[in-house]
Amino acid sequence: MSRCSAIALSFLLASALASAAVAAPKVAVTIKPIHSLVAQVMADIAVPTLIVDGAASPHAFSLKPSKARAISEADVFIRISEQLEPFTKKPVEALSKSVRVVSLMEAPGLTLLAPRRGDTFESDDHHHGDSDSFQDGHIWLDPRNARIIIDQLAGVLSEVDPSNAATYAANAAKANAGIEALEARLSGELNPYKNKPFIVFHDATQYFEARFGLAAAGSITVSPDVQPSARRLTAVRKKLAALGAGCVFAEPGFQPKLIDAITEGTSSKRGTLDPEGIMLTPGLRLYEDLMTELASSIKSCLAP
């Protein structure tokens, strides 16, 4: 091959690689569990940008300029809902029409649950889901919802990037097979703990409980960012005593004094649940790690 031909071939290869890179859509995702699902669907194509990173919570997240820019420059922006992630309201309103906004609460076929109310459950629609239809927004904690989300994501990405549709479909099938196996494994592990009452820090885990037959008897606070009243603490304490709840679960960044106020003088143990995976490393494995750690924490705390 002549030197000119080699140069021409190198140029063509470089151009092809550049075109492929440009063709991959820029995707921004709000929270770690959904970012993990998106990353699985986009494997071998591109890496989505995570907006709520570190140990931040989507309930009170403050959007930095770099993250706002990542949203505005995306081809696809993926969130649960404006209610669960209130920081997304203004950026979405300001987005160009060229940005595809995907609100996963609207995905067809999801199992949706109303926030729990009364006694020791007092919900705040601003934090827990759609204030119009009163739905809990923590949909990813039901593995069957996660599989529906995977299919929804593969469909959207295939529309935006049809040249990679076959890869998105194959990745989705692989991810769903893994989640199906995960559900079967966790179902077996959690079966001995069905209907054993416990108290959660805030009511974020009912999708997980409903899928695996678990039984939270109440929550300490409306959300991690809302200080519970003395009346609420008294109500939870009475429920704990009446039911003999075996465990009170905190969350990362919780206030230890609140747990002390609930469990003092009781035999209840303490555990920690991280339903949003804020303490986990983001990436492909985070979803499986999150679900596995939730199950492990529940088993450990409720074990005799």
C-alpha positions as CSV (number, residue, x, y, z in Angstrom):
1,M,0.0,0.0,0.0
2,S,1.4,3.4,-1.0
3,R,2.0,6.1,1.6
4,C,-0.8,8.2,0.1
5,S,-3.2,5.3,0.3
6,A,-2.3,4.6,3.9
7,I,-2.9,8.2,4.8
8,A,-6.2,8.2,3.0
9,L,-7.3,5.0,4.8
10,S,-6.2,6.4,8.2
11,F,-8.3,9.5,7.5
12,L,-11.3,7.4,6.5
13,L,-11.0,5.3,9.7
14,A,-10.6,8.4,11.8
15,S,-13.7,10.0,10.2
16,A,-15.7,6.8,10.7
17,L,-14.7,6.7,14.4
18,A,-15.5,10.4,14.8
19,S,-18.9,9.9,13.2
20,A,-19.7,6.9,15.5
21,A,-18.8,9.0,18.5
22,V,-21.0,11.9,17.4
23,A,-23.8,9.5,16.7
24,A,-24.0,8.2,20.3
25,P,-26.6,10.3,22.1
26,K,-25.8,12.4,25.2
27,V,-27.9,11.1,28.0
28,A,-28.3,12.8,31.4
29,V,-30.0,10.9,34.3
30,T,-31.1,12.2,37.7
31,I,-30.5,9.5,40.3
32,K,-28.1,6.6,40.8
33,P,-30.6,3.6,40.6
34,I,-32.0,4.9,37.2
35,H,-28.5,5.8,36.0
36,S,-27.5,2.2,36.6
37,L,-30.4,0.9,34.5
38,V,-29.6,3.4,31.7
39,A,-25.9,2.5,31.8
40,Q,-26.8,-1.1,31.3
41,V,-29.0,-0.3,28.3
42,M,-26.2,1.9,26.8
43,A,-23.4,-0.5,27.5
44,D,-20.7,-0.5,24.7
45,I,-22.3,2.6,23.2
46,A,-21.9,5.5,25.6
47,V,-21.9,6.4,29.3
48,P,-24.8,8.4,30.6
49,T,-24.1,11.5,32.9
50,L,-25.3,11.2,36.5
51,I,-26.8,14.4,37.9
52,V,-27.4,13.7,41.6
53,D,-24.0,12.3,42.5
54,G,-22.1,11.7,45.7
55,A,-24.2,11.3,48.9
56,A,-26.8,13.9,47.7
57,S,-30.6,13.3,47.9
58,P,-32.9,14.2,45.0
59,H,-35.4,15.6,47.5
60,A,-33.3,18.6,48.3
61,F,-30.7,18.6,45.6
62,S,-29.2,21.9,44.5
63,L,-28.3,22.0,40.8
64,K,-24.7,23.1,40.1
65,P,-23.9,25.0,36.9
66,S,-22.0,22.0,35.5
67,K,-24.9,19.7,36.0
68,A,-27.4,22.2,34.6
69,R,-25.2,22.4,31.5
70,A,-25.1,18.6,31.2
71,I,-28.9,18.6,31.2
72,S,-29.2,21.4,28.6
73,E,-26.6,19.8,26.3
74,A,-28.2,16.3,26.5
75,D,-30.1,14.6,23.7
76,V,-32.1,12.8,26.3
77,F,-32.9,13.7,29.9
78,I,-34.2,11.0,32.2
79,R,-35.9,11.5,35.5
80,I,-38.6,9.8,37.7
81,S,-40.9,12.9,38.0
82,E,-40.9,16.5,38.8
83,Q,-42.4,15.7,42.2
84,L,-39.7,13.2,43.3
85,E,-36.9,15.4,41.8
86,P,-38.2,19.0,42.3
87,F,-34.9,20.5,41.2
88,T,-35.7,19.4,37.6
89,K,-38.7,21.7,37.2
90,K,-36.9,24.9,36.1
91,P,-34.2,23.2,33.9
92,V,-36.9,21.2,32.0
93,E,-39.0,24.3,31.5
94,A,-35.9,26.0,30.0
95,L,-34.8,23.1,27.7
96,S,-34.7,23.3,24.0
97,K,-37.4,21.3,22.2
98,S,-34.6,19.2,20.8
99,V,-34.0,17.6,24.2
100,R,-36.1,14.5,24.8
101,V,-37.4,14.5,28.4
102,V,-38.4,11.1,29.8
103,S,-40.4,11.1,33.0
104,L,-40.4,7.4,34.0
105,M,-43.5,7.7,36.3
106,E,-45.4,7.9,33.0
107,A,-44.1,4.6,31.6
108,P,-47.0,2.3,30.7
109,G,-47.4,-0.9,32.6
110,L,-45.8,0.2,35.9
111,T,-47.1,-1.0,39.2
112,L,-47.9,2.3,41.1
113,L,-48.6,2.6,44.8
114,A,-50.3,5.4,46.7
115,P,-48.3,6.8,49.6
116,R,-49.2,5.3,52.9
117,R,-51.2,7.4,55.3
118,G,-52.6,7.3,58.8
119,D,-51.3,6.2,62.2
120,T,-47.5,6.2,61.8
121,F,-47.5,6.8,58.0
122,E,-47.9,10.5,57.1
123,S,-47.0,11.2,53.5
124,D,-45.9,14.4,51.8
125,D,-46.8,14.4,48.1
126,H,-44.0,16.8,47.3
127,H,-41.5,14.2,48.3
128,H,-43.3,11.0,47.5
129,G,-44.5,11.2,43.9
130,D,-47.2,12.8,41.7
131,S,-49.2,15.3,43.7
132,D,-52.1,15.0,41.3
133,S,-52.5,11.2,41.2
134,F,-50.9,10.6,44.7
135,Q,-48.4,8.0,43.6
136,D,-45.2,7.0,45.5
137,G,-42.2,7.8,43.2
138,H,-39.8,5.2,44.4
139,I,-40.8,2.9,41.6
140,W,-37.3,1.3,40.9
141,L,-37.5,-0.7,44.2
142,D,-39.9,-3.1,42.5
143,P,-37.7,-5.2,40.2
144,R,-40.7,-5.8,37.9
145,N,-41.0,-2.0,37.5
146,A,-37.2,-1.9,36.8
147,R,-37.7,-4.3,34.0
148,I,-40.5,-2.1,32.5
149,I,-38.2,0.9,32.9
150,I,-35.4,-1.0,31.0
151,D,-37.8,-1.7,28.1
152,Q,-39.0,1.9,28.1
153,L,-35.4,3.2,28.0
154,A,-34.4,0.8,25.2
155,G,-37.4,2.1,23.2
156,V,-36.6,5.7,23.7
157,L,-32.9,5.3,22.9
158,S,-33.7,3.3,19.8
159,E,-35.9,6.2,18.6
160,V,-33.2,8.8,19.3
161,D,-30.4,6.6,18.0
162,P,-31.8,4.0,15.5
163,S,-28.4,3.0,14.3
164,N,-27.8,1.3,17.7
165,A,-31.3,-0.1,18.2
166,A,-30.1,-3.7,18.0
167,T,-27.5,-3.1,20.7
168,Y,-30.0,-1.4,23.0
169,A,-32.4,-4.3,22.5
170,A,-29.8,-6.9,23.3
171,N,-28.6,-4.9,26.3
172,A,-32.1,-4.6,27.6
173,A,-32.7,-8.3,27.3
174,K,-29.5,-9.0,29.2
175,A,-30.3,-6.5,31.9
176,N,-33.9,-7.8,32.3
177,A,-32.7,-11.4,32.6
178,G,-30.3,-10.3,35.4
179,I,-33.1,-8.5,37.2
180,E,-35.4,-11.4,36.9
181,A,-32.7,-13.7,38.5
182,L,-32.1,-11.0,41.2
183,E,-35.8,-11.0,42.1
184,A,-35.9,-14.8,42.4
185,R,-32.8,-14.8,44.6
186,L,-34.0,-12.0,46.9
187,S,-37.5,-13.6,47.1
188,G,-35.9,-16.8,48.5
189,E,-33.7,-14.9,50.9
190,L,-36.5,-12.7,52.3
191,N,-39.2,-15.3,52.6
192,P,-38.4,-16.1,56.3
193,Y,-38.9,-12.4,57.2
194,K,-42.3,-11.9,55.6
195,N,-44.8,-10.1,57.9
196,K,-42.2,-9.3,60.6
197,P,-43.0,-5.6,61.4
198,F,-40.3,-2.9,61.4
199,I,-40.1,0.9,61.3
200,V,-38.5,2.8,58.4
201,F,-36.9,6.3,58.6
202,H,-39.0,7.7,55.8
203,D,-41.6,5.9,53.7
204,A,-39.4,5.1,50.7
205,T,-39.4,1.3,50.5
206,Q,-43.0,0.2,50.0
207,Y,-42.4,-1.0,46.5
208,F,-39.6,-3.3,47.8
209,E,-41.9,-4.4,50.7
210,A,-44.9,-5.1,48.4
211,R,-42.9,-7.2,46.0
212,F,-41.2,-9.3,48.7
213,G,-44.0,-9.5,51.2
214,L,-42.4,-7.4,53.9
215,A,-44.2,-5.3,56.5
216,A,-43.1,-1.8,57.5
217,A,-45.4,-0.7,60.4
218,G,-44.6,3.0,60.1
219,S,-42.1,5.7,59.3
220,I,-40.3,8.1,61.6
221,T,-40.5,11.2,59.3
222,V,-42.1,12.4,56.1
223,S,-38.7,12.6,54.4
224,P,-35.0,12.7,55.3
225,D,-35.2,16.5,55.1
226,V,-38.2,17.1,57.4
227,Q,-37.8,17.1,61.1
228,P,-40.5,14.9,62.8
229,S,-42.7,16.4,65.4
230,A,-42.8,15.2,69.1
231,R,-46.3,14.0,68.3
232,R,-45.0,11.9,65.4
233,L,-42.2,10.4,67.5
234,T,-44.7,9.5,70.2
235,A,-47.0,7.8,67.7
236,V,-44.2,5.8,66.2
237,R,-43.0,4.7,69.6
238,K,-46.5,3.5,70.5
239,K,-46.7,1.6,67.3
240,L,-43.3,0.0,67.9
241,A,-44.4,-1.1,71.4
242,A,-47.8,-2.4,70.2
243,L,-46.5,-4.4,67.3
244,G,-43.2,-5.5,68.9
245,A,-41.5,-4.3,65.7
246,G,-38.1,-6.0,65.7
247,C,-36.1,-3.3,64.0
248,V,-36.0,0.5,63.4
249,F,-34.2,1.4,60.2
250,A,-32.2,4.7,59.8
251,E,-30.9,6.1,56.5
252,P,-27.5,7.5,55.6
253,G,-27.1,10.9,57.1
254,F,-29.9,10.2,59.7
255,Q,-30.0,11.9,63.1
256,P,-29.0,9.3,65.7
257,K,-31.0,11.1,68.4
258,L,-34.3,10.3,66.5
259,I,-33.6,6.6,66.5
260,D,-32.6,6.8,70.2
261,A,-36.0,8.5,70.9
262,I,-37.8,5.7,69.2
263,T,-35.9,2.6,70.5
264,E,-35.0,3.7,74.1
265,G,-36.3,1.1,76.5
266,T,-37.3,-1.4,73.8
267,S,-35.7,-4.6,72.5
268,S,-35.8,-3.4,68.9
269,K,-32.6,-3.5,66.9
270,R,-31.3,-0.8,64.6
271,G,-30.4,-1.1,60.9
272,T,-29.8,1.2,58.0
273,L,-31.5,1.3,54.6
274,D,-30.3,3.2,51.6
275,P,-33.2,3.1,49.1
276,E,-31.7,5.6,46.7
277,G,-28.2,4.1,46.8
278,I,-26.6,7.4,47.8
279,M,-23.7,5.6,49.6
280,L,-23.0,3.3,46.6
281,T,-20.7,3.7,43.7
282,P,-22.6,4.6,40.5
283,G,-22.4,2.4,37.5
284,L,-23.7,-0.8,35.9
285,R,-23.7,-2.8,39.1
286,L,-25.3,-0.3,41.4
287,Y,-28.9,-1.5,40.9
288,E,-28.1,-5.0,41.9
289,D,-25.9,-3.8,44.7
290,L,-28.7,-1.5,46.0
291,M,-31.3,-4.3,46.0
292,T,-28.9,-6.8,47.5
293,E,-27.9,-4.4,50.3
294,L,-31.5,-3.6,51.1
295,A,-32.3,-7.3,51.5
296,S,-29.1,-7.9,53.5
297,S,-29.9,-5.1,55.9
298,I,-33.4,-6.3,56.5
299,K,-32.3,-9.9,57.1
300,S,-29.6,-8.8,59.5
301,C,-31.8,-6.6,61.5
302,L,-34.8,-8.8,61.7
303,A,-32.9,-12.1,62.3
304,P,-33.6,-13.6,65.8
